[in-house]
Amino acid sequence: MNLYQFNTYSVAARLEIIWEHGSLLAYRCRRGYRIALYNLGSFFAEIWYNPENEYIALVRGFQSNKVLETYVPKIDLKRMLEEM
């Protein structure tokens, strides 16, 4: 699956793909959301979760290095290598 195909699916289908095929890399917080970063091979995906109202507001795939920069201090490379 590529990024374009992933982004054509419904939010529910994207969540299912992430949970079945994604590898959790890191979390970050922004504007009250807890954002989880997943590796899906040829692209990455984020799940934006609002813990206050227990609502998933956004599920998106991307390939941008700029977005990944926000996670660099939070990614545990040692753990990632152990899982490989």
KOLZA-430661 format. One record per residue: residue in three letters; residue number from 0; x, y, z of N, C-alpha, C in turn. Coordinates in Angstrom, 1 decimal, decimal comma. Layout:
N
+------+-----+--------+--------+--------+--------+--------+--------+--------+--------+--------+
: type : seq :    n_x :    n_y :    n_z :   ca_x :   ca_y :   ca_z :    c_x :    c_y :    c_z :
+------+-----+--------+--------+--------+--------+--------+--------+--------+--------+--------+
:  Ala : NUM :      X :      Y :      Z :      X :      Y :      Z :      X :      Y :      Z :
...
+------+-----+--------+--------+--------+--------+--------+--------+--------+--------+--------+
# end
This chain:
84
+------+-----+--------+--------+--------+--------+--------+--------+--------+--------+--------+
: type : seq :    n_x :    n_y :    n_z :   ca_x :   ca_y :   ca_z :    c_x :    c_y :    c_z :
+------+-----+--------+--------+--------+--------+--------+--------+--------+--------+--------+
:  Met :   0 :    0,8 :   -1,2 :    0,0 :    0,0 :    0,0 :    0,0 :    0,9 :    1,2 :    0,0 :
:  Asn :   1 :    0,5 :    2,2 :   -0,7 :    1,2 :    3,5 :   -0,7 :    0,4 :    4,6 :    0,0 :
:  Leu :   2 :    1,1 :    5,7 :    0,1 :    0,5 :    6,8 :    0,9 :   -0,8 :    7,3 :    0,2 :
:  Tyr :   3 :   -0,8 :    7,4 :   -1,1 :   -2,0 :    7,9 :   -1,8 :   -3,2 :    6,9 :   -1,5 :
:  Gln :   4 :   -3,0 :    5,6 :   -1,6 :   -4,1 :    4,7 :   -1,4 :   -4,6 :    4,8 :    0,1 :
:  Phe :   5 :   -3,6 :    4,9 :    1,0 :   -4,0 :    5,0 :    2,4 :   -4,9 :    6,2 :    2,7 :
:  Asn :   6 :   -4,6 :    7,3 :    2,1 :   -5,3 :    8,5 :    2,4 :   -6,7 :    8,5 :    1,7 :
:  Thr :   7 :   -7,0 :    7,6 :    0,8 :   -8,3 :    7,5 :    0,2 :   -9,3 :    6,8 :    1,0 :
:  Tyr :   8 :   -8,8 :    6,0 :    2,0 :   -9,7 :    5,2 :    2,9 :  -10,4 :    6,1 :    3,9 :
:  Ser :   9 :  -11,5 :    5,6 :    4,5 :  -12,2 :    6,3 :    5,5 :  -11,3 :    6,3 :    6,8 :
:  Val :  10 :  -11,6 :    7,1 :    7,7 :  -10,9 :    7,2 :    9,0 :  -10,9 :    5,8 :    9,7 :
:  Ala :  11 :  -12,0 :    5,2 :    9,7 :  -12,1 :    3,9 :   10,4 :  -11,2 :    2,9 :    9,7 :
:  Ala :  12 :  -11,1 :    2,9 :    8,4 :  -10,3 :    1,9 :    7,6 :   -8,8 :    2,3 :    7,8 :
:  Arg :  13 :   -8,5 :    3,6 :    7,9 :   -7,1 :    4,0 :    8,1 :   -6,6 :    3,5 :    9,5 :
:  Leu :  14 :   -7,5 :    3,6 :   10,5 :   -7,2 :    3,2 :   11,9 :   -6,9 :    1,7 :   11,9 :
:  Glu :  15 :   -7,7 :    0,9 :   11,2 :   -7,6 :   -0,5 :   11,1 :   -6,2 :   -0,9 :   10,5 :
:  Ile :  16 :   -5,9 :   -0,2 :    9,4 :   -4,6 :   -0,5 :    8,7 :   -3,4 :   -0,2 :    9,6 :
:  Ile :  17 :   -3,5 :    1,0 :   10,3 :   -2,4 :    1,3 :   11,3 :   -2,3 :    0,3 :   12,4 :
:  Trp :  18 :   -3,4 :   -0,1 :   13,0 :   -3,3 :   -1,1 :   14,1 :   -2,9 :   -2,5 :   13,6 :
:  Glu :  19 :   -3,2 :   -2,8 :   12,4 :   -2,8 :   -4,1 :   11,9 :   -1,3 :   -4,2 :   11,3 :
:  His :  20 :   -0,9 :   -3,1 :   10,7 :    0,4 :   -3,1 :    9,9 :    1,4 :   -2,1 :   10,4 :
:  Gly :  21 :    1,0 :   -1,2 :   11,3 :    1,9 :   -0,1 :   11,7 :    2,7 :   -0,5 :   12,9 :
:  Ser :  22 :    3,9 :    0,2 :   13,0 :    4,7 :    0,0 :   14,2 :    4,8 :    1,4 :   14,9 :
:  Leu :  23 :    4,4 :    1,4 :   16,2 :    4,4 :    2,6 :   16,9 :    5,8 :    3,1 :   17,2 :
:  Leu :  24 :    6,0 :    4,4 :   16,9 :    7,4 :    4,9 :   17,0 :    7,5 :    5,9 :   18,2 :
:  Ala :  25 :    6,5 :    6,8 :   18,3 :    6,6 :    7,8 :   19,4 :    5,3 :    8,5 :   19,6 :
:  Tyr :  26 :    5,2 :    9,3 :   20,7 :    4,1 :   10,1 :   21,0 :    4,6 :   11,5 :   21,1 :
:  Arg :  27 :    3,6 :   12,5 :   20,8 :    3,9 :   13,9 :   21,1 :    2,6 :   14,5 :   21,5 :
:  Cys :  28 :    2,6 :   15,7 :   22,1 :    1,4 :   16,4 :   22,5 :    1,4 :   17,7 :   21,8 :
:  Arg :  29 :    0,2 :   18,1 :   21,4 :    0,0 :   19,4 :   20,8 :   -1,5 :   19,9 :   20,9 :
:  Arg :  30 :   -1,7 :   21,1 :   21,5 :   -3,0 :   21,7 :   21,6 :   -4,0 :   20,7 :   22,2 :
:  Gly :  31 :   -3,6 :   20,0 :   23,2 :   -4,6 :   19,1 :   23,9 :   -4,7 :   17,8 :   23,3 :
:  Tyr :  32 :   -4,0 :   17,5 :   22,2 :   -4,1 :   16,2 :   21,6 :   -2,9 :   15,4 :   21,9 :
:  Arg :  33 :   -3,1 :   14,1 :   22,0 :   -2,0 :   13,1 :   22,1 :   -1,8 :   12,5 :   20,7 :
:  Ile :  34 :   -0,7 :   12,7 :   20,1 :   -0,5 :   12,3 :   18,7 :    0,5 :   11,1 :   18,7 :
:  Ala :  35 :    0,0 :   10,0 :   18,1 :    0,9 :    8,8 :   18,0 :    1,4 :    8,7 :   16,6 :
:  Leu :  36 :    2,7 :    8,4 :   16,5 :    3,4 :    8,3 :   15,2 :    3,6 :    6,8 :   14,9 :
:  Tyr :  37 :    3,2 :    6,4 :   13,7 :    3,4 :    5,0 :   13,3 :    4,2 :    4,9 :   12,0 :
:  Asn :  38 :    5,0 :    3,9 :   11,9 :    5,7 :    3,6 :   10,6 :    4,9 :    2,5 :    9,9 :
:  Leu :  39 :    4,6 :    2,8 :    8,6 :    3,9 :    1,9 :    7,8 :    4,7 :    1,5 :    6,5 :
:  Gly :  40 :    6,0 :    1,5 :    6,7 :    6,9 :    1,0 :    5,6 :    7,3 :    2,2 :    4,7 :
:  Ser :  41 :    6,5 :    2,5 :    3,7 :    6,9 :    3,5 :    2,7 :    6,4 :    4,9 :    3,1 :
:  Phe :  42 :    5,7 :    5,0 :    4,3 :    5,2 :    6,3 :    4,8 :    4,9 :    6,2 :    6,3 :
:  Phe :  43 :    4,5 :    7,3 :    6,9 :    4,2 :    7,3 :    8,3 :    2,8 :    7,8 :    8,4 :
:  Ala :  44 :    2,2 :    7,5 :    9,6 :    0,9 :    8,0 :    9,9 :    0,8 :    8,5 :   11,3 :
:  Glu :  45 :   -0,1 :    9,4 :   11,5 :   -0,4 :   10,0 :   12,8 :   -1,8 :    9,7 :   13,2 :
:  Ile :  46 :   -2,1 :    9,5 :   14,5 :   -3,4 :    9,4 :   15,0 :   -3,5 :   10,5 :   16,1 :
:  Trp :  47 :   -4,4 :   11,5 :   15,9 :   -4,6 :   12,6 :   16,8 :   -5,8 :   12,3 :   17,7 :
:  Tyr :  48 :   -5,5 :   12,1 :   19,0 :   -6,4 :   11,7 :   19,9 :   -6,6 :   12,8 :   21,0 :
:  Asn :  49 :   -7,9 :   13,1 :   21,3 :   -8,2 :   14,1 :   22,3 :   -8,6 :   13,3 :   23,6 :
:  Pro :  50 :   -7,7 :   13,2 :   24,6 :   -8,1 :   12,4 :   25,8 :   -9,2 :   13,1 :   26,6 :
:  Glu :  51 :   -9,4 :   14,4 :   26,5 :  -10,4 :   15,0 :   27,3 :  -11,8 :   14,5 :   26,9 :
:  Asn :  52 :  -12,1 :   14,3 :   25,6 :  -13,4 :   13,8 :   25,2 :  -13,3 :   12,4 :   24,6 :
:  Glu :  53 :  -12,2 :   11,8 :   24,7 :  -11,9 :   10,5 :   24,2 :  -12,4 :   10,3 :   22,7 :
:  Tyr :  54 :  -11,8 :   11,3 :   21,9 :  -12,2 :   11,4 :   20,5 :  -11,0 :   11,4 :   19,6 :
:  Ile :  55 :  -11,0 :   10,6 :   18,5 :  -10,0 :   10,6 :   17,5 :  -10,4 :   11,6 :   16,5 :
:  Ala :  56 :   -9,6 :   12,7 :   16,4 :   -9,9 :   13,8 :   15,6 :   -9,3 :   13,8 :   14,2 :
:  Leu :  57 :   -8,2 :   13,1 :   14,0 :   -7,5 :   13,0 :   12,8 :   -6,7 :   11,8 :   12,6 :
:  Val :  58 :   -6,7 :   11,2 :   11,5 :   -5,8 :   10,1 :   11,1 :   -5,2 :   10,4 :    9,7 :
:  Arg :  59 :   -3,9 :   10,6 :    9,7 :   -3,4 :   11,0 :    8,4 :   -2,0 :   10,3 :    8,1 :
:  Gly :  60 :   -1,8 :   10,1 :    6,8 :   -0,6 :    9,5 :    6,4 :    0,3 :   10,6 :    5,8 :
:  Phe :  61 :    1,6 :   10,5 :    5,8 :    2,5 :   11,5 :    5,3 :    3,9 :   10,9 :    5,0 :
:  Gln :  62 :    4,7 :   11,7 :    4,2 :    6,1 :   11,3 :    4,0 :    7,0 :   12,5 :    4,3 :
:  Ser :  63 :    6,5 :   13,5 :    4,8 :    7,2 :   14,8 :    5,0 :    8,3 :   14,6 :    6,1 :
:  Asn :  64 :    9,5 :   15,0 :    5,8 :   10,5 :   15,0 :    6,9 :   10,3 :   16,1 :    7,9 :
:  Lys :  65 :    9,7 :   17,1 :    7,5 :    9,4 :   18,3 :    8,4 :    8,5 :   17,8 :    9,6 :
:  Val :  66 :    7,5 :   17,0 :    9,3 :    6,6 :   16,5 :   10,4 :    7,4 :   15,6 :   11,3 :
:  Leu :  67 :    8,3 :   14,8 :   10,7 :    9,1 :   13,8 :   11,5 :   10,0 :   14,5 :   12,5 :
:  Glu :  68 :   10,5 :   15,7 :   12,1 :   11,4 :   16,5 :   13,0 :   10,9 :   16,7 :   14,4 :
:  Thr :  69 :    9,6 :   16,9 :   14,5 :    9,0 :   17,1 :   15,8 :    9,1 :   15,9 :   16,7 :
:  Tyr :  70 :    9,3 :   14,7 :   16,1 :    9,4 :   13,5 :   16,9 :   10,9 :   13,1 :   17,3 :
:  Val :  71 :   11,8 :   13,7 :   16,6 :   13,2 :   13,2 :   16,8 :   13,7 :   13,1 :   18,2 :
:  Pro :  72 :   13,4 :   14,0 :   19,1 :   13,8 :   13,9 :   20,5 :   13,1 :   12,7 :   21,3 :
:  Lys :  73 :   11,9 :   12,3 :   20,7 :   11,1 :   11,3 :   21,4 :   11,2 :    9,9 :   20,9 :
:  Ile :  74 :   11,9 :    9,7 :   19,8 :   12,0 :    8,3 :   19,3 :   13,2 :    7,6 :   19,9 :
:  Asp :  75 :   12,9 :    6,4 :   20,4 :   13,8 :    5,5 :   21,0 :   14,4 :    4,6 :   20,0 :
:  Leu :  76 :   15,6 :    5,0 :   19,4 :   16,1 :    4,2 :   18,3 :   16,6 :    2,8 :   18,8 :
:  Lys :  77 :   17,1 :    2,7 :   20,0 :   17,5 :    1,4 :   20,6 :   16,3 :    0,4 :   20,6 :
:  Arg :  78 :   15,2 :    0,9 :   21,0 :   14,0 :    0,0 :   21,1 :   13,6 :   -0,4 :   19,7 :
:  Met :  79 :   13,6 :    0,6 :   18,7 :   13,3 :    0,2 :   17,3 :   14,2 :   -0,8 :   16,8 :
:  Leu :  80 :   15,5 :   -0,7 :   17,0 :   16,4 :   -1,7 :   16,5 :   16,2 :   -3,1 :   17,1 :
:  Glu :  81 :   15,8 :   -3,1 :   18,4 :   15,6 :   -4,4 :   19,1 :   14,3 :   -5,1 :   18,5 :
:  Glu :  82 :   13,4 :   -4,3 :   18,0 :   12,1 :   -4,9 :   17,5 :   12,3 :   -5,4 :   16,0 :
:  Met :  83 :   13,4 :   -5,0 :   15,4 :   13,7 :   -5,4 :   14,0 :   14,1 :   -6,9 :   13,9 :
+------+-----+--------+--------+--------+--------+--------+--------+--------+--------+--------+
# end
